[in-house]
Amino acid sequence: MPGYDNVPPIADTFPGFDFAGWFALVAPAGTPNAIVQRVNLEINKILKDAEMRERMEKLGFYTEGARTPEQTATYIKAQYDAWRKVINEIGLQPE
């Protein structure tokens, strides 16, 4: 991450662990694919706009642009699975 070149990645301490902040724009189940694809296309244009990138970077947000809806769904599922594993390993219980 820019500006943190001397900070070792968390995986150096916890092998296999990957932590990155992320955000996603999602739609309700059943939203027509054409709408999902169009919104994805437009969001990607915004995220790649030079002025928007500069503004986001000043706030500490870095992006290469939008992933496809399918890639995003796969990533979200992987995050749920990874955090479920951590929660189970440390024995965290809901209050």
C-alpha positions in Angstrom: 0.0 0.0 0.0 1.5 3.4 -0.9 3.0 5.2 2.0 3.4 2.0 4.0 6.4 0.5 2.2 8.3 -0.2 5.5 5.3 -1.9 7.2 5.4 -5.7 6.8 2.3 -7.5 5.6 0.2 -9.2 8.2 0.9 -12.5 6.4 4.5 -12.2 7.7 3.2 -12.6 11.2 0.2 -14.8 10.4 1.1 -16.9 7.4 -1.8 -17.3 4.9 -3.8 -14.4 6.5 -4.9 -11.7 4.1 -6.5 -8.6 5.4 -7.6 -5.7 3.3 -10.4 -3.2 3.7 -12.9 -3.4 1.0 -16.3 -2.1 0.0 -18.8 -3.3 -2.5 -22.0 -2.0 -4.0 -24.6 -4.7 -4.1 -28.1 -5.1 -5.4 -31.1 -7.2 -4.2 -31.3 -10.8 -5.4 -33.2 -11.0 -8.6 -32.0 -7.6 -10.0 -31.9 -8.1 -13.8 -28.3 -8.9 -15.0 -28.4 -6.1 -17.5 -28.9 -3.6 -14.7 -26.1 -5.1 -12.6 -23.7 -5.0 -15.5 -24.6 -1.4 -16.4 -24.1 -0.2 -12.8 -20.8 -2.1 -12.6 -19.7 -0.5 -15.8 -20.6 3.0 -14.6 -19.0 2.5 -11.2 -15.8 1.3 -12.8 -15.7 4.5 -14.9 -16.0 6.6 -11.8 -13.3 4.6 -9.9 -10.9 5.0 -12.8 -11.5 8.7 -13.2 -8.2 10.6 -12.4 -9.9 13.2 -10.2 -11.9 10.7 -8.3 -8.9 8.5 -7.8 -6.9 11.4 -6.4 -9.8 12.3 -4.0 -10.1 8.7 -2.8 -6.4 8.4 -2.3 -6.4 11.5 -0.1 -8.9 9.6 2.1 -6.8 6.5 2.1 -8.8 4.5 -0.4 -6.9 2.7 -3.2 -8.5 0.9 -6.1 -7.7 -0.6 -9.4 -11.3 -0.3 -10.4 -14.4 -2.4 -10.0 -14.3 -6.2 -10.2 -16.9 -8.0 -12.2 -20.1 -8.9 -10.3 -19.0 -12.5 -10.5 -15.5 -11.7 -9.0 -17.1 -9.6 -6.3 -19.5 -12.4 -5.3 -16.6 -14.9 -5.2 -14.5 -12.5 -3.1 -17.4 -11.8 -0.6 -18.0 -15.6 -0.2 -14.2 -16.1 0.4 -14.2 -13.3 3.0 -17.2 -14.9 4.9 -15.4 -18.3 4.8 -12.1 -16.8 6.0 -13.6 -14.9 8.9 -15.8 -17.8 9.8 -12.6 -19.9 10.2 -11.0 -17.2 12.4 -14.2 -16.9 14.6 -14.3 -20.6 15.0 -10.6 -20.9 15.8 -10.7 -18.3 18.5 -14.0 -19.5 19.9 -15.8 -16.2 19.5 -19.4 -16.4 20.6 -22.2 -13.9 19.9 -23.4 -11.9 22.8 
